[in-house]
Amino acid sequence: MLYVDNGFIVYFDREMTSLNEAMNITFYTAQQSIGYASYVALEESGLEYQLIELDLAAKQQQNADYLQVNPKARVPSLVLEQGVLTETPAILTYLARLAPESAIGLPEDPYEYAQIQSFNSYLCSTVHVAHAHKHRGSRWVDDVAALKAMTDYVPTAMSLCFDLIESQMLGGPWVHGERFSISDPYLYRIACWMEGDGVDVNQYPKVKAHREAMAERDSVKAVEAFYSAH
Ligand SMILES: N[C@@H](CCC(=O)N[C@@H](CS)C(=O)NCC(=O)O)C(=O)O
């Protein structure tokens, strides 16, 4: 089922018998964006949701209707009965709490839980930000030479991040070892940016194996099938 609402394209992930069933969770994302991590987590969770796909190239994130949802003009956003959640680590944690029996359910152990938060915080505050210097440098500076210098440094900055992830953080086969978690779709999204960021994934065998394992999951296949079809 598909309709267009306020210029955004709206999809339902499954055959819905009732529209209300689909309206409890509304997920705004965009292709190639960090929203992909939450999209995969939604698929892992088994929760019902409504998907609204924004076109970032067309600047739909700056549309007045969307700014009412997320004044930061970014994706992803998760609209719930209680309000709106933004920021990938918060959205992932929320979904994991909603679906404790699913593959993304959180560990009871406080230390294991904090390890997940620690890794996701690193992705959010450091790795994603390093990646954003490529095309979004104008968030920080407007000097043309400085913008170019920031873009030129992206392969180095991202390589330094992946050096640490490969050598210190990625337990294997999943980020935190044998147990799959919300860190896995998050790392997968960012690791799939490596080539575009000028980083050779072959230099990172554990990251490469993680990417290959993620690509085999039904959740990732479902998201890929969606983007192939739309
Ligand atoms: N810290 C946020 C970052 C969100 C973010 O920067 N999303 C990008 C896509 S990857 C975006 O919406 N960019 C649109 C823009 O900068 O105009 C998160 O982790 O969710």
The ligand as an ORCA input file, in Angstrom:
! r2SCAN-3c Opt
* xyz 0 1
  N      22.929     12.497     15.087
  C      21.873     12.210     14.144
  C      22.371     12.571     12.747
  C      21.266     12.596     11.743
  C      21.791     13.097     10.403
  O      22.749     13.867     10.320
  N      21.134     12.625      9.342
  C      21.510     13.087      8.021
  C      21.441     11.916      7.023
  S      22.734     10.737      7.317
  C      20.538     14.134      7.528
  O      19.370     14.083      7.838
  N      21.047     15.081      6.749
  C      20.224     16.093      6.147
  C      20.858     17.424      6.146
  O      21.965     17.588      6.688
  O      20.275     18.340      5.569
  C      21.496     10.726     14.247
  O      22.336      9.950     14.660
  O      20.358     10.351     13.957
*
